[in-house]
Structures are given as C-alpha cells and as structure tokens.
C-alpha cells in the first residue's frame, strides 16, 4: 500500500488528483460564444470542481472571474448587488453601471477581456431573489458579450422560470454533469500514483457501488488509499458511508426533490423499472402529470444526479432509459400497500432485483484467476447486498448487514417500524462458495421472530429451474412459482428454523447476464 | 479618399508597418477603405466597403469593421460593435476582421468575446475571399438567442415600417408577443435609426433591481434624459416623477422629441415587486398628459399581456392606458423574411439553403425567429457532421431535411420555448391551451369545427402566431404538446 500523502479528499472542491470532464469544455464554449450557462448536478456530482476548472481557464484568457459559493448572509437582491460591488472594488448601486465601469477599466487602465460571475449552490437562494437577480444580470449581458453568468445547482436550475419565462434560463445553455465512466474512474485512480495501487477488480467494485458518482468514488478511493481491500472490502466502505454520511445523502436528495414535482419522481422510477430499458412516451407523459417539469427535464435532472442514463433524444419512442444501481437514495414509492410486512417486503425486494437484472453489465469486474489470467466475472456477493440494502432503506425498511443471528451472520436482517420481528435475506452467487447449501444456511439464522426468509441467487449464466432445484433444493419440499417479471425463477420452500418452528423460504433466481 | 483619411492611413502604416501588406491585399481584393481611426497606440479601427460580389456571396452588409492591432482587447471589439449598430445599417454587425502581425493573433481572437464572427487575418495576408470562405463556417451565426441589431436584423420590413409610423405619430404603442419572438429586436431596429432630434430613454424592467420598481424606473428614465439633453441648468425637481416631467418639457422647448421605451412592462403588473396601482396610474397618467398637452412624446411598451393595458381601472380610477395605448401584435416572421434569414446567414456560414429546405423549415417553425435560427443551426450541425465544410454545401434533399428536423426538435431551445409557451398558455390563457392541446391530435378537426369562429382564445393563439391560417396549430408546437402533454379528447362545437 502506498504511504504517500493522501491524494483524495472527497469533501473538498480542489482535488489534487482530478479528471478533466467534457462538461467543463462545454461550459467554456458557451461563455466564449457569448452565452450564459447553467450547470446542473446534484450534491457531489462535481459542480464546484467544474466551476473552478472553468475559472482557471477563463482567467488564463484574461477574464476576471468572481465565484459566489452561496447567497449573501442577508439573502436579498440588494445584498447580491452590494456583494458584487465589493467583489469588483467599485461603489455603484446599479449593477448595469457597475459592470460597464468594470469592463471599460474603471481606473483608466485597460479593461479585462471579460467578466464572468459564477453562482454555485443556487438552491440556497430564496425563490424571490435568485430569479430576479439572475434575470437582471442576464439582461445586462444581452448586449454585452464581455459579461457572462454561470449558475450551478440541482432542481433549482429548473425552477427559475416564471410563468412569463426567465430571461436567464431561456437564453442560457444548460449543461448536465454526469457520473464518471469506468474509464474516468480508472484515470482518477491512476492519477494518484505511478504504481498500480488499486487492483482492477476493486476499481470495478467501486464503480458498481457508486454508479460513478464523483463524490462517492472519491470517498471510496480516499478510504482505500492506505487500506488494503482485504482488510476493508469495498462493499464495507460504502456500508460505512451510508451509515455515517446521512447529511450528505439528505442534501443529495434535496437537490433532486421539490414539492412542485409532486410524486412524479417516484412514479418515474417505478415506470423505468417496469419497462425494460425503454419507456414509451405515453408512459412518461402519464407519470409526470401534475409535475412542474416535463418528462425530458425530469430525466435530465436525474441524469445529472447520477441515478439514470437516457438517450437525451426526445424524438424517439420508446425512450431508452436505464437506472444506475448504486447506494445513492433514489425516489421510491413508499406505498401503503399491504399491512402484512412479509407481503410488503416481497414487493419491495422484487423491484431492485429487477433493476439488478436490467443493469447486469454494471456488476461485472475484471479479476485475476489463480492461474494468473485476467477475466471478467461477477462482483462479490457483498456488492449485491449493499445495493439491496440501499434500495430497501429507500423504501422505508431498516436493513442491517452481517448481523449475528444464531448460527452465523446473515447478509441482511430487515425490520420495519411498527412490526415486530424481522426478515432475513441471504445473497448467493451461483457457483461460488456454499451456494448449494443456501437454504439450510438461511434456515439456521431464522427463528420464531422471522416472518420472512429469502434467498437471492445471482447467476451470470442461464440456470434452468431444474438445475436450481437439483443443486439447491435437493431433499426439500418446494413449490415452483411463476417467476415475477425480470426474474428467472421463484420457489416457496418449506423449512425449519433453528428453534424448530416451521417456516417458508422464498427463493429468487436473478439472471445477471454478461452482455 | 479624403485627405483626412489618407493622413490617418499614413499614420497607421508608420505605427504598424506590417499592416501595409494587408491594405495592399484588400485593395487587390476590391475593398475600399472608408475610414481609419486610432483607438489607442498600436490599435486602429478601420472601416472598409466590401465588393458587391463578396457581399452577395457571404451575405454581408456593405461595409465591415477591421481592427488593426498588435494586441486585441475586448473593449475595442465592443466599441466597434456599438459603432456598427449606429452606422445606418451600412456596417456589418456580425463580422469583425482582426488584422494582426503574427500567428498569435488567431488564439487572441478566439479568447476575446464579441458579437457575431471574428476572423483573424495575419501575414502572409492571402486573398480575403478564400480566407473568409475557410473561416466563417466555423462559427455558428444561427445560434443567436439575444436581440440582434443593425445590419444583423433580417426581414421584418413591414413591421419596421409600421412601428416607425406609429412612433412618428406619437402616442403610445404596445408591442405584444411571445418571449423571443423579436419584440426587442424590432424596437431596436426602429429606435436605432432615429436621428438626433429624438431622445430615447429605454428601460428594461428586469434590470431595475431596486426594491421600488416604479421609482427606480422613473429615476432611470429621468437620468437618461438628463444625460441626453446635456442640460445642467438648475431648477430640476428632486422628486423623480417631477424631474422626468420637467425634462420632457425642456426637451419640447428645444424642439426635441422624446421616446420612452419600457421593455418587459408586464413586470409592472405581476410578481413580488409590482408597484401599487395608485403610483402606477399617476406615472402613466403623467405620460399621457404630457403626450396630449403638446409635448412630442411617444411611449413604447414591450411585453406579453394585453389585458394589463385594457383593464378599465387601475386602482381606484380609470386606467390611463385605456384608449391611449394601441396594441401591435408581433407574430412570426413572414415566409419571405424567414427565407431571407436562412439564405443570408446560410451564405455567411457556407451553406446554400435552397427553396425546398427553406419551405421545410418554414413549414416546421411557422417563422418563429429564434426557432427558425435553431433550424438553421441544425442544418449547419448536420453539414459539419457529414464531413466538414464544403464550399456552399447544398442542403436540398429529403434525408437532409429529415435529419435536420430531428436535430431541431431535440434542441434545448425548441424544448425550452415549447415549455414556456405551454406554461404561459396554461397559467394565463387556459382556454387557449385547451384548444392547442385538442389540435395536437393527429386527425384533429380544425379549430373552427371544434369551437366555432372567432373566440377570444382563438384570437390569443392567432396573435401569438401559434394558429395557422388553415386553423391548424403551428407544427413545432403541435409536436411539442403531443410529445410532452397528455393526449387530448376531441370535442365538437355546439
């Protein structure tokens, strides 16, 4: 393990190791072409880093750049004006006159090539301040190509419009941040050291669990820098993140939610899960009824939050959309549904399992076999467990990993407020470890308090129902069920708990094909 | 050439000896220098008449500005643009030639912001026509979302004439229309051509950031008039409204006409900062009184909502705008104007947009200026994708137009304009939106079959340029509403 100075700092905006993103160039192109820019991204997607990069590039071109990282203490238009005057070291009450004096060289010296104001975290400005202030600046910039404005934020960037429209947003270029690609993540890893300090398999694991979300990737790399993955598996790192960084996750969710969106985000996510990889336009229209944003803007918002990818082409039907599996909280419907927790858990478990199937390629990583060959294979079991845990918690469950229960540690123990007892979920990968004894294993964890017991079997090849029964259910009393949509097999299997109680174990076979 | 010009050119060549070769080549290419002025040391602004053949080929105005500099500064580009705007449409506002001494100049030009296209020209000063043919297509002139001025205003001849006549007649006019349909561009096109006998005070209400919007507006107008009159005689009142009145009267005494332009006037009546009705009535009442009492005063309002002007009362008394302000609805461009736009800008960026493509573009956009430009942008992007820039690449085939249509509809501008129109109709004119949504149905009957003739909602759609003469919805909006709003149910009249 390297013992150099820590190159990663996930909570900072001036990374020592960084990846140049295409969106930074696009923002610069807008400014140089005489257009304002809106930079859209949820918490941790890299807005501030991108703004700093643009600042550096413009400054090298002779621009004066002023960045504001949030509203003034007194969040009013007048305070924004005063703050601007202070930043330019000029005294003028009128922003128009102020900006012109600055551009034309207030002290008689040559003026700069341009003035660019960057407003980060526009979520934090009151509605009655951010729109009129940005519109005023945009109006000044209309006739003055030397003056440009960049606003960065999440959902607030879509809520700037008034019923009469907004001069700022109607003329600015909108640029979306996106998650790191695997190549970009690899670049971020390689940038820290000339030595290969992190195995490719671990890079893949970080990618699988973070979905490429920049802050999450950086968090993981920061944790892994001086720690061996053998000592602290990648999945464990993200488990700790979910436990310890609740404020971050809360702020992340705030960047993607607003009352005016109604429950459209939840319905949208459900619709994407229900339609395998391509959603009809009619469905998108239906799920966004009552939402203040049209469906294309809602998809863009969640693309810039690292939750999904879509083609960004509104002319096709159906529209290709896929969810990115990660530990990030996703808008999820917490329906009243059945009062029976077992039934409710079944519904809430099947949804992310469907997503796992649809997002199959994201769960493969490179690994080196015992013979020293590199091959692609499924990520470890723990990765799937962490993803399921995040999905269940988003639906209102409390899910603990590796809880000691009787005979050993179960992958997930799941509880719900208002219901006594718990459910147990064991995740296995076909062909690995003790997958054939999954049923007996999970029975050994269960007790009288266990109202739900599940085995989730992940398979990277086509496993027939007969094969499964022969390998896993030999000697068991079982009832083969019609598998739910997107799953490859489903059984209800009789079992006996450690304390002799009769129980039923639900087995789910999930195909995660290599495509 | 005049002696003055000759002397200036001599001074220029002494200061910047390398520029001589550029002027020799310009002369060889048929350009004629019409003006040369020193801005600062080693920085000159030259004006040159363009040979008609090149005007035609590149869609240029009769003259262009050329900066002859060792180091280009943004404020010089800005200054040149301001002069071009007020050059009586002679100087091209979308092109600036930057003549420099060495290979660093193209990079400098790329870093300096400015309007339109800026082309660096350096030794060995190859023939300018070829250089322009190579350089101009690399800058998308179609994608302009701000108001344009000077020679960059294409089309709208009838509208310019009509508005000029109204302003000359005095009184009050409200130019109404959708956002980005060209209201500000039209107003500038007329106002920029007024002579020095007319004093113009222009306020965009979005720029007024003080808490008291009305007081801020009046102060701004009074400040502008005071500067224009250059009248520092004592005796002007402190109160902004009284000051404005006094300045208008002083202008009248000096036989000057006053034109007050208020852009985004809707903000006087909506939003958190909207003034109270009583002071607003006093302000407009003053202007009306001045106009009708002999002062040569014209008021021009730019905005969207006619209801604000024709409400019978403003506060506790009669609305002074009622019966005084005449509405002038600005819809989309005429087909000829829209065709000219694509053709002229197309030539500038190296594509020949022929009749078939012009018709397809107009058929889709209905002549909405910004959307029509975005269609041109889509054509340009398509040409660039298909193999780079060829000389006058032809755009005249079904595959071209189909791809351009797809690219056009995918553009952020189209979706943003669609969202704005949909929201505006839904919030302010719900019946009009209901009609529009009904008309998105593939086999929808005409609006008259559904709703009968001449309803208020139909007039709104027609005034906004969203309803075509045959009673159908303009195609780009029909596509947008069908793609993003719930399906309509068809109704019948009666």
Contacts between the chains, C-beta under 8 A, distances in Angstrom:
chain1	res1	chain2	res2	distance
A	31	B	113	7.6
A	32	B	110	7.2
A	32	B	111	7.5
A	32	B	113	6.4
A	33	B	140	7.9
A	33	B	143	7.6
A	34	B	113	5.8
A	34	B	114	7.4
A	34	B	115	6.9
A	34	B	146	7.8
A	35	B	145	7.0
A	61	B	111	4.1
A	62	B	74	7.8
A	62	B	111	6.5
A	62	B	112	8.0
A	77	B	209	5.2
A	77	B	211	7.9
A	78	B	209	7.5
A	78	B	210	7.7
A	78	B	211	6.9
A	81	B	209	6.0
A	93	B	210	7.6
A	94	B	209	7.7
A	95	B	207	7.7
A	95	B	209	6.1
A	96	B	207	5.6
A	103	B	74	7.6
A	103	B	75	6.5
A	103	B	78	7.6
A	104	B	75	5.7
A	105	B	75	7.2
A	110	B	73	6.0
A	110	B	75	7.5
A	111	B	73	7.2
A	111	B	74	7.0
A	111	B	75	4.8
A	112	B	74	7.3
A	113	B	73	7.1
A	113	B	74	4.3
A	113	B	111	6.4
A	113	B	112	5.6
A	113	B	113	6.9
A	114	B	74	5.9
A	114	B	113	5.1
A	128	B	272	5.2
A	132	B	206	7.4
A	132	B	209	7.2
A	132	B	271	7.7
A	132	B	273	7.1
A	133	B	209	7.2
A	135	B	206	4.8
A	136	B	206	5.6
A	136	B	207	5.4
A	136	B	208	7.8
A	136	B	209	5.1
A	138	B	206	7.8
A	139	B	204	5.2
A	139	B	206	4.5
A	139	B	207	4.9
A	140	B	207	6.3
A	142	B	146	4.6
A	142	B	147	6.5
A	143	B	146	7.3
A	143	B	147	7.6
A	143	B	149	8.0
A	144	B	78	7.2
A	145	B	78	7.5
A	145	B	113	4.2
A	145	B	114	5.3
A	145	B	115	5.8
A	146	B	74	4.9
A	146	B	75	7.4
A	146	B	78	6.1
A	146	B	113	5.3
A	146	B	114	7.9
A	148	B	113	7.6
A	161	B	419	7.6
A	161	B	420	7.1
A	161	B	423	6.9
A	162	B	271	7.2
A	163	B	423	5.8
A	163	B	424	6.1
A	163	B	427	4.1
A	163	B	428	6.5
A	164	B	179	7.1
A	164	B	266	5.8
A	164	B	270	7.1
A	164	B	304	6.2
A	164	B	424	6.7
A	165	B	179	4.5
A	165	B	420	4.5
A	165	B	423	7.8
A	165	B	424	7.2
A	167	B	206	5.8
A	169	B	416	7.3
A	170	B	145	7.5
A	170	B	179	6.2
A	170	B	180	6.6
A	170	B	416	5.8
A	170	B	417	7.7
A	170	B	420	6.4
A	171	B	145	4.4
A	171	B	146	6.3
A	173	B	412	7.1
A	174	B	412	5.8
A	281	B	483	6.4
A	282	B	487	7.6
A	285	B	484	6.6
A	285	B	485	6.7
A	285	B	486	5.7
A	285	B	487	7.8
A	286	B	486	7.1
A	289	B	486	6.1
A	294	B	415	7.6
A	294	B	419	5.9
A	294	B	422	7.9
A	294	B	484	4.3
A	295	B	484	6.6
A	296	B	415	6.1
A	296	B	484	7.1
A	297	B	415	7.8
A	297	B	419	7.4
A	312	B	410	7.6
A	313	B	410	5.5
A	314	B	409	7.1
A	314	B	410	6.3
A	314	B	415	6.8
A	314	B	483	6.1
A	314	B	484	7.9
A	315	B	406	5.2
A	315	B	409	5.2
A	315	B	410	5.7
A	315	B	483	8.0
